[in-house]
Structures are given as structure tokens and as C-alpha cells.
Amino acid sequence: MLAKYKLGALVRWRGIAEGVENSNYLLDTSSGRYILTVYEKRTNIEELPFFLNLMEHLAGQGIPCPVPVHDAHGEVLQQIHGKAAAIVTFLEGQSVRRIQNVHCAALGEWLAHMHIAAESFAMERVNTMGISHWRQQANGLGEQVERFRTGIRQEIAYTLADIEARWPAQLPSGVIHADLFPDNVFFQGQTLSGIIDYYFACTDMFVYDLAICMNAWCFEPTYEFNITKAGYLLRAYHTVRPLSDEEMRTLPVLCTGAAMRFFLSRLHDWLHPVEGALVTPKDPAEYLTKVRFHMQVKTIAEYGL
């Protein structure tokens, strides 16, 4: 496969253990360093042009993200042993283990820049993990959810009904990242150097992307909400892309929905562990705590803005 590219000779390669959905490899060549991704069974091959074109578009707009590499014939997608594959540029930096205010501010600033850059991206993709998916997912879990916690099935049903009743219909929308957890953001020192893993990207409300980030970045390891970190994140975002009054008013329900989305996903994985999997399912209790917190929030002032 590498012979199709003008990347020089292969010096060394190694697998990257962090890959969960796909198989990733670090390639060192005589021209530089790259990432090879081999797309596994759970990836919808038909959607790959959306993700790859998005990365190329964002990079062209100055967003620090991987750039798909074209082969000598201008192609990005390849085949390895019957599986789709692509090579992208390597980003320097590493994800942070102890999130500080400065990291939240940098994330907010770059998230706003990303949303602005994405407004000129012509392609669209339905959010298959959005609000229309949650009730079906919850119903699919059935009565077995009581194995996790007694009474949780009724609580999920009540919370979903509340989210659905308050969910906004018309807010500024476009392509969002939708999975911007700390392990998908690289820093060099206190400077944000890269945003990776666009394979959940979709078309949805920009402020919903911000809500996902608040859940992922603004709670302590003991699950307490950190209003200071949230304030840094929101103010940095608002400075670049000002939030409308309606976006600010609906942020509590969007944060509740974002927490519910990941709670249901984790609950599914906890109830249906994959035998022999190298990755241990994450505890759903973290996001249940976040759902309950956001259900009590009335105004954006409680988020530090």
C-alpha cells in the first residue's frame, strides 16, 4: 500500500493501542510521520468520504486536525486485506491527564473556530446517536437495566420525556465533532496542538457539541461539577462565536441530553460486554451522576457564564 504514495521509504511502524473502533498504526517514513487507519467492521464504509473530506476541509481552514494523504493518483481511501484504509498526517502533542482551566479555555476557543470553519462544509451526515436514537436505545435495553440499579428504567423514561419536551428545534447548526473527549485533543504544554477522531462527526446544533464538551471536561474525577472550568470553556467559546440568548437558555437541557447519550451507550456496553475485548466497559454511573446534575440546573449562570 505504501508504494502508492510519495512518502519515502518505511523506516518503522507500530500499532497504537488506543484505537477502539478501528486499528491504527504509527508509520515513520523517510519523509516524516503518519497515521495509518484500517477501518473495522463497525465503520460504515459509505460514510468515510464525509469524515475524510471534513478533516481536509477543516485543516484548510486552519483547524489543527489530521489531513488525509492522497496517493500518487489522488486517492485517499485504500484497501488492505479487504478492509478500507487511509493515511493521515501525524499531529504532535498528547492528551492531558489533569485538566486545568487553561485547557478548557483553549478547547472552547478552538471548538468555536471549528464550528465557524464547518459552516462552509457542504456535506451533511445525520446524527445517528442523536435525540431520536435515545428512546429506541433505552427501550432496547429492556428490564435488564435493573441489573445496573433498581428503579433506573423508570428514571430513564422520566428523564427522556423531560428532555424531549424541552429539546430546542431551531438553533444554529452545522457539522459538529460530537465526541470531543480529552483523549481526542492534543496539547503541547498549554497550547492546543491537535483535534483528532472525527468518526462521530455529524450535522447537529453547535451548542450541543459544546454541551458534550462540558460533560467531558468540566467534571472532576469524583464527578463533581467544576463551575470554574465550565466558565473558562464557555467564555472562550462565546468570545469567538457569541452564543445567542436561545442557545444559552437551552444549554441545561442540551447538557442533560448529552449526558444521557453517553450514559445509555455506557449502560449498553456494561450490560453487553464483549468476550475477550481488551477494553473494559466504562462505568455508566459517571454519566448518570451528570444527568442528575444537569436536571437540576435552571440557568446558564450555574455553568459559570
C-alpha positions as a Markdown table, in Angstrom:
| # | Residue | x | y | z |
|---|---|---|---|---|
| 1 | Met | 0.0 | 0.0 | 0.0 |
| 2 | Leu | 2.7 | 2.5 | 0.9 |
| 3 | Ala | 4.2 | 2.1 | -2.6 |
| 4 | Lys | 1.2 | 4.0 | -3.9 |
| 5 | Tyr | 2.3 | 7.1 | -2.0 |
| 6 | Lys | 5.2 | 9.6 | -2.3 |
| 7 | Leu | 6.1 | 9.3 | 1.3 |
| 8 | Gly | 9.6 | 7.8 | 1.0 |
| 9 | Ala | 10.8 | 4.6 | 2.5 |
| 10 | Leu | 9.2 | 2.9 | 5.5 |
| 11 | Val | 11.6 | 3.2 | 8.5 |
| 12 | Arg | 9.4 | 1.6 | 11.2 |
| 13 | Trp | 5.8 | 1.1 | 12.2 |
| 14 | Arg | 3.9 | 0.1 | 15.3 |
| 15 | Gly | 0.3 | -0.4 | 16.4 |
| 16 | Ile | -1.4 | 2.2 | 18.5 |
| 17 | Ala | -3.2 | 0.5 | 21.4 |
| 18 | Glu | -5.6 | 3.5 | 22.0 |
| 19 | Gly | -7.7 | 2.6 | 18.9 |
| 20 | Val | -11.1 | 1.1 | 19.8 |
| 21 | Glu | -13.4 | 1.4 | 16.8 |
| 22 | Asn | -10.6 | 1.0 | 14.2 |
| 23 | Ser | -7.0 | -0.3 | 14.0 |
| 24 | Asn | -4.4 | 2.5 | 14.0 |
| 25 | Tyr | -0.7 | 2.3 | 13.2 |
| 26 | Leu | 2.1 | 4.8 | 13.5 |
| 27 | Leu | 4.3 | 5.0 | 10.4 |
| 28 | Asp | 7.7 | 6.5 | 10.3 |
| 29 | Thr | 9.0 | 7.1 | 6.8 |
| 30 | Ser | 12.0 | 8.9 | 5.3 |
| 31 | Ser | 9.7 | 11.9 | 4.7 |
| 32 | Gly | 8.0 | 12.1 | 8.1 |
| 33 | Arg | 5.5 | 10.5 | 10.5 |
| 34 | Tyr | 1.9 | 9.4 | 9.6 |
| 35 | Ile | -1.0 | 7.5 | 11.0 |
| 36 | Leu | -2.5 | 4.5 | 9.1 |
| 37 | Thr | -6.1 | 3.7 | 10.0 |
| 38 | Val | -7.6 | 0.4 | 9.0 |
| 39 | Tyr | -11.4 | 0.6 | 9.3 |
| 40 | Glu | -13.0 | -2.3 | 11.1 |
| 41 | Lys | -16.5 | -3.9 | 10.8 |
| 42 | Arg | -18.4 | -1.3 | 12.9 |
| 43 | Thr | -17.4 | 1.5 | 10.5 |
| 44 | Asn | -19.8 | 2.4 | 7.7 |
| 45 | Ile | -17.6 | 2.5 | 4.7 |
| 46 | Glu | -20.1 | 4.6 | 2.8 |
| 47 | Glu | -19.6 | 7.4 | 5.3 |
| 48 | Leu | -15.8 | 7.5 | 5.1 |
| 49 | Pro | -15.8 | 10.2 | 2.4 |
| 50 | Phe | -17.7 | 12.5 | 4.7 |
| 51 | Phe | -15.2 | 12.1 | 7.6 |
| 52 | Leu | -12.1 | 12.4 | 5.4 |
| 53 | Asn | -13.4 | 15.3 | 3.4 |
| 54 | Leu | -14.3 | 17.1 | 6.7 |
| 55 | Met | -10.8 | 16.7 | 8.0 |
| 56 | Glu | -9.4 | 18.1 | 4.8 |
| 57 | His | -11.8 | 21.0 | 4.8 |
| 58 | Leu | -11.1 | 21.9 | 8.5 |
| 59 | Ala | -7.4 | 21.7 | 8.0 |
| 60 | Gly | -7.7 | 24.0 | 5.0 |
| 61 | Gln | -9.5 | 26.5 | 7.3 |
| 62 | Gly | -6.6 | 26.4 | 9.9 |
| 63 | Ile | -8.1 | 23.9 | 12.3 |
| 64 | Pro | -5.3 | 21.7 | 13.8 |
| 65 | Cys | -6.6 | 18.3 | 12.7 |
| 66 | Pro | -5.2 | 15.3 | 10.7 |
| 67 | Val | -5.0 | 15.8 | 7.0 |
| 68 | Pro | -5.8 | 12.8 | 4.7 |
| 69 | Val | -2.9 | 11.9 | 2.4 |
| 70 | His | -3.6 | 11.4 | -1.3 |
| 71 | Asp | -1.7 | 8.7 | -3.2 |
| 72 | Ala | 0.0 | 9.3 | -6.5 |
| 73 | His | -3.4 | 9.0 | -8.3 |
| 74 | Gly | -5.1 | 11.5 | -5.9 |
| 75 | Glu | -7.0 | 8.8 | -4.0 |
| 76 | Val | -7.4 | 8.8 | -0.2 |
| 77 | Leu | -9.2 | 5.5 | 0.5 |
| 78 | Gln | -7.3 | 2.3 | 0.0 |
| 79 | Gln | -7.9 | -1.4 | 0.6 |
| 80 | Ile | -5.8 | -3.7 | 2.9 |
| 81 | His | -6.8 | -7.3 | 3.1 |
| 82 | Gly | -10.3 | -6.4 | 2.1 |
| 83 | Lys | -10.7 | -3.6 | 4.6 |
| 84 | Ala | -10.8 | 0.2 | 3.8 |
| 85 | Ala | -7.8 | 2.2 | 5.0 |
| 86 | Ala | -6.4 | 5.7 | 4.9 |
| 87 | Ile | -3.2 | 7.5 | 5.8 |
| 88 | Val | -3.4 | 10.9 | 7.6 |
| 89 | Thr | -0.7 | 13.3 | 8.8 |
| 90 | Phe | 0.6 | 12.9 | 12.3 |
| 91 | Leu | -0.1 | 15.6 | 15.0 |
| 92 | Glu | 2.4 | 16.5 | 17.7 |
| 93 | Gly | 1.3 | 16.7 | 21.3 |
| 94 | Gln | -0.5 | 14.5 | 23.8 |
| 95 | Ser | -3.8 | 14.4 | 25.6 |
| 96 | Val | -3.9 | 15.9 | 29.1 |
| 97 | Arg | -4.4 | 13.8 | 32.2 |
| 98 | Arg | -5.1 | 16.6 | 34.7 |
| 99 | Ile | -7.5 | 19.1 | 33.0 |
| 100 | Gln | -6.8 | 22.7 | 34.0 |
| 101 | Asn | -8.7 | 26.0 | 33.4 |
| 102 | Val | -6.3 | 26.9 | 30.6 |
| 103 | His | -7.1 | 23.6 | 28.7 |
| 104 | Cys | -10.8 | 24.3 | 29.0 |
| 105 | Ala | -10.3 | 27.8 | 27.6 |
| 106 | Ala | -8.2 | 26.6 | 24.7 |
| 107 | Leu | -10.8 | 23.9 | 23.9 |
| 108 | Gly | -13.6 | 26.5 | 23.9 |
| 109 | Glu | -11.7 | 28.8 | 21.6 |
| 110 | Trp | -10.9 | 26.1 | 19.1 |
| 111 | Leu | -14.3 | 24.5 | 19.2 |
| 112 | Ala | -15.8 | 27.8 | 18.2 |
| 113 | His | -13.3 | 28.2 | 15.4 |
| 114 | Met | -14.1 | 24.6 | 14.3 |
| 115 | His | -17.9 | 25.4 | 14.1 |
| 116 | Ile | -17.2 | 28.6 | 12.1 |
| 117 | Ala | -15.0 | 26.6 | 9.7 |
| 118 | Ala | -17.6 | 23.9 | 9.4 |
| 119 | Glu | -20.3 | 26.3 | 8.2 |
| 120 | Ser | -18.7 | 26.3 | 4.7 |
| 121 | Phe | -18.5 | 22.5 | 4.6 |
| 122 | Ala | -21.1 | 21.3 | 2.0 |
| 123 | Met | -21.6 | 17.7 | 3.1 |
| 124 | Glu | -24.1 | 16.6 | 5.8 |
| 125 | Arg | -24.5 | 13.5 | 7.9 |
| 126 | Val | -27.4 | 12.6 | 10.2 |
| 127 | Asn | -26.6 | 12.3 | 13.9 |
| 128 | Thr | -27.3 | 8.6 | 14.4 |
| 129 | Met | -26.5 | 9.0 | 18.1 |
| 130 | Gly | -28.8 | 12.0 | 18.5 |
| 131 | Ile | -32.0 | 12.5 | 20.5 |
| 132 | Ser | -34.2 | 10.5 | 18.0 |
| 133 | His | -32.0 | 7.5 | 18.9 |
| 134 | Trp | -32.1 | 7.6 | 22.7 |
| 135 | Arg | -35.6 | 6.3 | 23.4 |
| 136 | Gln | -35.1 | 3.4 | 21.0 |
| 137 | Gln | -31.8 | 2.6 | 22.6 |
| 138 | Ala | -33.3 | 2.8 | 26.1 |
| 139 | Asn | -36.3 | 0.6 | 25.1 |
| 140 | Gly | -33.9 | -1.9 | 23.6 |
| 141 | Leu | -32.2 | -2.4 | 26.9 |
| 142 | Gly | -35.4 | -3.7 | 28.4 |
| 143 | Glu | -35.9 | -4.8 | 32.0 |
| 144 | Gln | -32.2 | -5.9 | 32.3 |
| 145 | Val | -31.2 | -2.3 | 33.1 |
| 146 | Glu | -32.4 | -3.0 | 36.6 |
| 147 | Arg | -29.3 | -5.1 | 37.0 |
| 148 | Phe | -27.4 | -1.9 | 37.0 |
| 149 | Arg | -29.5 | -0.1 | 39.5 |
| 150 | Thr | -33.0 | -0.7 | 40.9 |
| 151 | Gly | -35.5 | 1.8 | 39.6 |
| 152 | Ile | -33.2 | 3.1 | 36.8 |
| 153 | Arg | -35.6 | 2.1 | 34.0 |
| 154 | Gln | -38.3 | 4.4 | 35.3 |
| 155 | Glu | -35.8 | 7.2 | 35.9 |
| 156 | Ile | -34.5 | 6.9 | 32.3 |
| 157 | Ala | -38.1 | 7.0 | 30.9 |
| 158 | Tyr | -38.9 | 10.1 | 33.1 |
| 159 | Thr | -35.7 | 11.9 | 32.2 |
| 160 | Leu | -36.1 | 11.2 | 28.4 |
| 161 | Ala | -39.6 | 12.6 | 28.5 |
| 162 | Asp | -38.4 | 15.7 | 30.1 |
| 163 | Ile | -35.5 | 16.1 | 27.6 |
| 164 | Glu | -37.8 | 15.5 | 24.7 |
| 165 | Ala | -40.3 | 18.1 | 25.9 |
| 166 | Arg | -37.7 | 20.8 | 26.3 |
| 167 | Trp | -35.4 | 20.0 | 23.4 |
| 168 | Pro | -34.9 | 23.0 | 21.1 |
| 169 | Ala | -36.0 | 22.8 | 17.4 |
| 170 | Gln | -34.3 | 25.7 | 15.7 |
| 171 | Leu | -30.7 | 26.6 | 16.8 |
| 172 | Pro | -27.6 | 27.4 | 14.7 |
| 173 | Ser | -26.4 | 24.1 | 13.3 |
| 174 | Gly | -23.8 | 22.6 | 11.1 |
| 175 | Val | -21.1 | 19.9 | 11.3 |
| 176 | Ile | -20.0 | 19.1 | 14.9 |
| 177 | His | -17.3 | 16.8 | 16.3 |
| 178 | Ala | -19.8 | 15.0 | 18.7 |
| 179 | Asp | -17.0 | 13.1 | 20.6 |
| 180 | Leu | -14.6 | 15.7 | 21.8 |
| 181 | Phe | -13.3 | 13.9 | 24.9 |
| 182 | Pro | -9.9 | 14.8 | 26.4 |
| 183 | Asp | -8.2 | 11.8 | 24.7 |
| 184 | Asn | -9.2 | 13.4 | 21.3 |
| 185 | Val | -7.5 | 16.7 | 22.0 |
| 186 | Phe | -3.7 | 17.1 | 22.0 |
| 187 | Phe | -1.7 | 19.8 | 23.7 |
| 188 | Gln | 1.9 | 20.9 | 23.7 |
| 189 | Gly | 2.4 | 22.5 | 27.0 |
| 190 | Gln | -0.7 | 24.6 | 27.4 |
| 191 | Thr | -1.2 | 25.1 | 23.7 |
| 192 | Leu | -3.8 | 23.1 | 21.9 |
| 193 | Ser | -2.0 | 21.3 | 19.0 |
| 194 | Gly | -4.5 | 18.9 | 17.6 |
| 195 | Ile | -8.0 | 17.6 | 17.4 |
| 196 | Ile | -8.5 | 14.1 | 16.2 |
| 197 | Asp | -11.1 | 11.3 | 15.8 |
| 198 | Tyr | -13.8 | 12.7 | 13.6 |
| 199 | Tyr | -15.7 | 9.4 | 13.1 |
| 200 | Phe | -18.7 | 10.5 | 15.1 |
| 201 | Ala | -18.9 | 13.9 | 13.3 |
| 202 | Cys | -22.4 | 14.8 | 12.1 |
| 203 | Thr | -24.8 | 17.6 | 11.4 |
| 204 | Asp | -26.4 | 18.9 | 14.6 |
| 205 | Met | -26.7 | 22.0 | 16.8 |
| 206 | Phe | -23.3 | 23.7 | 17.5 |
| 207 | Val | -24.3 | 24.3 | 21.2 |
| 208 | Tyr | -24.9 | 20.5 | 21.6 |
| 209 | Asp | -21.3 | 20.0 | 20.7 |
| 210 | Leu | -20.4 | 22.5 | 23.5 |
| 211 | Ala | -22.7 | 20.5 | 25.9 |
| 212 | Ile | -20.8 | 17.3 | 25.1 |
| 213 | Cys | -17.5 | 19.1 | 25.9 |
| 214 | Met | -18.9 | 20.4 | 29.2 |
| 215 | Asn | -19.7 | 16.9 | 30.3 |
| 216 | Ala | -16.3 | 15.6 | 29.3 |
| 217 | Trp | -14.1 | 18.4 | 30.5 |
| 218 | Cys | -15.8 | 20.2 | 33.4 |
| 219 | Phe | -16.4 | 17.5 | 36.0 |
| 220 | Glu | -13.8 | 16.3 | 38.4 |
| 221 | Pro | -12.7 | 12.6 | 38.6 |
| 222 | Thr | -15.0 | 12.3 | 41.6 |
| 223 | Tyr | -17.9 | 13.5 | 39.4 |
| 224 | Glu | -18.4 | 17.0 | 41.0 |
| 225 | Phe | -19.1 | 19.8 | 38.5 |
| 226 | Asn | -16.4 | 22.4 | 38.3 |
| 227 | Ile | -18.1 | 25.7 | 37.6 |
| 228 | Thr | -14.7 | 27.5 | 37.1 |
| 229 | Lys | -13.7 | 25.2 | 34.3 |
| 230 | Ala | -17.1 | 25.5 | 32.7 |
| 231 | Gly | -16.8 | 29.3 | 32.9 |
| 232 | Tyr | -13.5 | 29.2 | 31.1 |
| 233 | Leu | -14.8 | 26.9 | 28.4 |
| 234 | Leu | -18.0 | 28.9 | 27.8 |
| 235 | Arg | -16.4 | 32.3 | 27.9 |
| 236 | Ala | -13.6 | 31.3 | 25.4 |
| 237 | Tyr | -16.2 | 29.9 | 23.1 |
| 238 | His | -18.5 | 32.9 | 23.4 |
| 239 | Thr | -15.7 | 35.3 | 22.6 |
| 240 | Val | -15.1 | 33.7 | 19.2 |
| 241 | Arg | -18.6 | 32.6 | 18.3 |
| 242 | Pro | -21.1 | 34.5 | 20.5 |
| 243 | Leu | -24.0 | 32.3 | 21.8 |
| 244 | Ser | -27.5 | 33.6 | 21.2 |
| 245 | Asp | -29.9 | 34.1 | 24.1 |
| 246 | Glu | -31.8 | 30.9 | 23.0 |
| 247 | Glu | -28.6 | 28.9 | 22.9 |
| 248 | Met | -27.8 | 30.0 | 26.4 |
| 249 | Arg | -31.3 | 29.4 | 27.6 |
| 250 | Thr | -31.4 | 25.8 | 26.3 |
| 251 | Leu | -27.9 | 24.8 | 27.4 |
| 252 | Pro | -29.1 | 23.0 | 30.5 |
| 253 | Val | -31.4 | 20.6 | 28.6 |
| 254 | Leu | -28.7 | 20.1 | 25.9 |
| 255 | Cys | -26.2 | 19.2 | 28.6 |
| 256 | Thr | -28.7 | 16.8 | 30.1 |
| 257 | Gly | -29.3 | 15.2 | 26.7 |
| 258 | Ala | -25.5 | 15.0 | 26.0 |
| 259 | Ala | -25.0 | 13.2 | 29.4 |
| 260 | Met | -28.0 | 10.9 | 28.6 |
| 261 | Arg | -26.5 | 10.0 | 25.3 |
| 262 | Phe | -23.2 | 8.7 | 26.8 |
| 263 | Phe | -25.0 | 7.2 | 29.8 |
| 264 | Leu | -27.1 | 5.0 | 27.5 |
| 265 | Ser | -24.1 | 4.0 | 25.4 |
| 266 | Arg | -22.1 | 3.1 | 28.5 |
| 267 | Leu | -25.0 | 1.2 | 30.0 |
| 268 | His | -25.4 | -0.8 | 26.8 |
| 269 | Asp | -21.7 | -1.7 | 26.9 |
| 270 | Trp | -21.8 | -2.5 | 30.6 |
| 271 | Leu | -24.8 | -4.9 | 30.1 |
| 272 | His | -23.3 | -6.4 | 27.0 |
| 273 | Pro | -19.6 | -6.8 | 27.5 |
| 274 | Val | -17.7 | -8.3 | 24.5 |
| 275 | Glu | -16.0 | -11.5 | 25.5 |
| 276 | Gly | -12.2 | -11.2 | 25.1 |
| 277 | Ala | -12.3 | -7.5 | 24.5 |
| 278 | Leu | -9.2 | -5.6 | 25.5 |
| 279 | Val | -11.2 | -2.5 | 26.6 |
| 280 | Thr | -13.1 | -2.7 | 29.9 |
| 281 | Pro | -16.6 | -1.1 | 29.7 |
| 282 | Lys | -16.7 | 2.3 | 31.4 |
| 283 | Asp | -18.8 | 2.7 | 34.5 |
| 284 | Pro | -22.2 | 4.2 | 33.5 |
| 285 | Ala | -22.5 | 5.7 | 37.0 |
| 286 | Glu | -20.3 | 8.7 | 35.9 |
| 287 | Tyr | -22.8 | 9.9 | 33.3 |
| 288 | Leu | -25.9 | 9.1 | 35.4 |
| 289 | Thr | -24.4 | 11.5 | 38.0 |
| 290 | Lys | -24.0 | 14.1 | 35.3 |
| 291 | Val | -27.6 | 13.6 | 34.0 |
| 292 | Arg | -28.9 | 14.1 | 37.5 |
| 293 | Phe | -26.8 | 17.3 | 38.0 |
| 294 | His | -28.0 | 18.9 | 34.8 |
| 295 | Met | -31.6 | 18.1 | 35.5 |
| 296 | Gln | -31.3 | 20.5 | 38.5 |
| 297 | Val | -29.7 | 23.4 | 36.6 |
| 298 | Lys | -32.1 | 26.2 | 35.7 |
| 299 | Thr | -29.9 | 28.9 | 34.2 |
| 300 | Ile | -26.6 | 29.3 | 32.4 |
| 301 | Ala | -25.3 | 31.2 | 35.4 |
| 302 | Glu | -25.0 | 27.9 | 37.2 |
| 303 | Tyr | -22.5 | 27.0 | 34.5 |
| 304 | Gly | -20.3 | 30.0 | 35.2 |
| 305 | Leu | -21.4 | 32.3 | 32.4 |
